[in-house]
Amino acid sequence: MTSIINNFDNNHSDENNEAAVLRGVAEAVETPAVAVGAADAALQPPPQQPSEPPPHSAREESFDYVRRMGRGINLGNGLSAPQEGDWQPAVDESYFDDVAAAGFTSVRIPVRWDQHTTAEAPYTVDPEWLARVAQVAQWALSRGLVTILNAHGEHWLIQECSLDMEVYPRPELEARFHAIWRQVAVHFSEYPDDLCFEILNEPYFCMSKPVVDKINRDVLAIIRESNPDRYVLATGGGEPGIKIITPPIRRANGPAPQRSNDPPTPNPQRLADPTPRRPNTLPSQRPNALP
């Protein structure tokens, strides 16, 4: 099967985004010093200490992170194939040299977990597969790339549902998906902030908003058990989900993203527009790459 790598651009910050970050700086006002004479010192209240700059809000931190992601590339059909090598040659470390040399600053690595996880409880992920995913992620991180790992091609979970359902019909499959993410999160818990997670790729074709909202809340809570500050990307369900992508979730105590079924409106918190992506190839001279 022809190997392609899809190109997308996260570098789309607007004036609203810039204003959100600048507000955090403008609010950092120091208290002016007041001089007093020695005779009056005993009568004066203790001098106020300069206030610390307020921490960024979770929303502002998310904007900062997206800006750092900059221009990204999607490494499709490698680790997301049923078995690595089914759809293209195995992922090679040299790919990431090409990505960095071409000026990209982030890479999305889709990963399929189904074929590497037992079908029965406790739903153990193959340690060799976890190690392989970690190896590929480390190749990307060592080139200074913000690296996204996700659950991709998980049709066993998504296609058990339909858009008219408000509750997921197979609790045992939900439990399996939760177990996968718990193991993945623990495995990568000590990795730097440049690694982020995406909960589930393209659930919106079969899953309604209520179903996906619950999956996102549940999996985010599982990730937070071992990764309290990890950046997490979440996609909505149903028709709005294909048009609007929610921003990264940073804080453990923040509410889960909510989306209405109203037609989408311009939103400064949007991570990226899911516009059609042009097939692109890297200059690594793979024999089955698109021209």
N, C-alpha and C positions, 0 to 999 in steps of 0.2 A: 504494500500500500504506500502511496506517495507520502513522504514526510513533509509536513509544513510546520512553520512556527509563525503564529499570528502576532501582529504588531498592534499595540494599543498605546494611547497617550493619556497619562494621568495629569499632565501638566496643563491644567485648565483653571487655575485659581483666578477669582474675580475680585472686584472691589469689595464685595461683602466679606469675602474670606480675609482680605488684608485688614479690613477694619476690625474684624473679630480679634485678630492677633494684636493689633496696635492698641486696642482698648486695655489689654492687660498691662502694657507698658505705661500708658497714660495714667493709670490708677496708682502707680507706684510713686507716691509723693512722700518725701521725707519731711518730718517735723522740723521747722527751723530752730536753730540753737538760740537760747536766750541767755545773755550775760547778766550776772547779778553781783553786787558788791559783797565783800566778806561779811559786813555787819548784817546784811539782809539774808545771808545764806540760810540761817537757821529757820527763818520765817517762810522760806520758799519751798514749795513742793519739790520732790525729786524731779530732776529734768527728765523729760520724756526721751526715750531712746528712739532713734530713727526707725520708722516702720519697715518691716521686710516687704519686698515686692510681693504682691499677691500671687499665688501659684496660678499657672494657666488652668483654665477650666478644661474639662474633658473635651469639650467641643473644639477649643483652640488647639489643644494638643493633637487632636485628630487632624485638623487642618495642617499643622506643622508636619505631621507624619506623611500625609498625602503629598505635600510639596517635596518632601525628601524622596518619596518614591519617584517623582519626576516622570520620565519616559520609561515605560515598561515593555517587556516582551513575554509572550506566553509560550512556554515550552511544551506544546501539545503532542499527544500520541506516543509519548515515551513511557513514563510511569503510570499513565492513565489507560494504557492498553490492558486487556485481560491478563496478559503476561508481558513483561517487558521484552521487547523484540518482536512482538506479534505484528506491529504496525509500522515499525521503523527500526533501524539499528539501535542498540542499547545506548542510553545517554552517556556521552563521553565528556570528560573534564574539559577538553578543548572548546566545547560549545560556549563555556562561560568566559573563556578568554575572548572569543569572538564577540559575545554580548557586551562585555566591558569595553573592548576596543571600539565598538561601533557607537559608543556614547550612551548606552542604556544604563539606567541607575536602579532598576528593579526587574525582577523576573518572577513570574508566576509558574509554579511547578504543579500541574494537576496530578493527583495521585488516586489510583483506584485501590480500595482496601478490601473489597468483597472477596476476591479470589485468594486473598492472603489471610483470611480470618476464618476460624472454625465456625461451622453452622450451628453448633450447639453451645449452650452456656458452659463455661464462662466467656465464650466468644473471644478466644485468644488470638491476637495478631501474631503472625509468624515473626519471631525475633530477627530472622535474616532479612525479611522485607523491611522491617523498621530500620535495621542497620543500613540497608541499601538506600532508603529514602534519606536517612541522615547523611550518608556519604554525598549524595547529590546536592542536598541543601548546603552542606559545608563547602562544597566546591563553589557554589554561588556566593555564600557569605564571605568566603576568603577573597573574593574579587570586589568586596565592598558593595555588593548588590543587596538592596532590600528584597527579601525572599518570602514569597507567599506559598504556603502549603495548604492544600484543601482536601475535601472528599469529593471525588470526581467520578462520573460514570456509575454512580451507585443506584442503578436502575432497580435492583432488588428491593430497595426502600421506596423510591419515588413512584414507581409504576404500580404499586399496590393501592394507590390513592387515586381519587378523581376530584376535579375542581368543585364539585357540588358537595363534597364532604367537609364537615367542620371539625371532625375528630378523626385522628389517624386510626385505621381499622385493625392494625396488627401490632398489639403491644409488644410481642416478642421481637419483632423487627426493630421497633424503637429501642428496646433494651440492647439489642446487638449494636445499633448505631451509637448508643451512649457508651457502650463498653469500648468500642473502637476509639472514640474520641478521648475517653479517659486514659487509655494506654498511650495514644499519640501525645496527648498533653503532658503526661508524666515523662515520656521519653525526651521531649524537647524542652522541659521546664527550665533547664539551665542555659539555654541558648540565648544569645543577645537579642535586644529589641529589634534588630534588623530582620528577625524572623517573625512573621505574623501568620495567622491562621484564617482561612475562609471556611465557614462551617459546611456549606453544601452547594455544589454547583447546579444551577438551573433547576431548582425544584418547581418553578412556577408553571411548567407545562402540565403537571398532573396534580399539584398540591395547591390548595386554597390558602388565602392569607391566614385564617385562624390556625390551620395546621402548621404552616411554616413558622408563624410567630411562636407557637409552643415549642417546636423543634429548636428554634434559635435560642429561646429562653433556657430550655433544658440543657442544651449543649454548652451555652455560655457559662452556666453555673458549674458544669462539670470541668470546663477548662479553668475556671477561676479557682478550683480546688488546689491546683498545682501551679497555675500561672496567674497570680492576682493582677498583674499589670500588662499582660500580653495584649498587643493589638489584635483585634478580631474583626473580620469582615463578615457581614451577614446580608443575604439577599432575601427580598420579600417573596410572598407567594401570590398566586393568581395573576390576573392580567396586569395589575399595577407593578408587580414584581419584575416583569420583563422590561419595564420602562424606567424604573427608578431603582438605583442601588443604594442601600443605606450606608451611612458613613461608618468608619471603623469604630468599634466599641472599646473604650479604654478602661473605664472604672468599674470596679466590682459592684459598687452600690448604686449604679445608675439604672434607670428604667430600661427595659427592652425597647428597641425601636418599634414604633407603631406606624402603620400606614393605612390610610383610608382607601376605599374603593372609588374615590372620586378621580376624575381625569388628572393626570400629573400636571403640576405647575412648576415653573422654574424654582429651583431650590438650591441655595448656596451650600447646603450640607451634602449634596450629591457627590459621590466619589467619582463616578465616571459615567458618561453616556454609553449605553450598549449599542453603539452604532456598528454597522457592518465592518468587519475587519479584513484588511487586505492580506492575502497570503504573502509571506515574506520568507526569505531564506538567509541563512548566515553564510559567510564566506569560508566555510569549512570543507567545501568540495565534497559533500556527501554524494554518492553516485545516484541516489534516488530522490534528491532534492528537486523542487520545482525550479525551472529556470527563472 
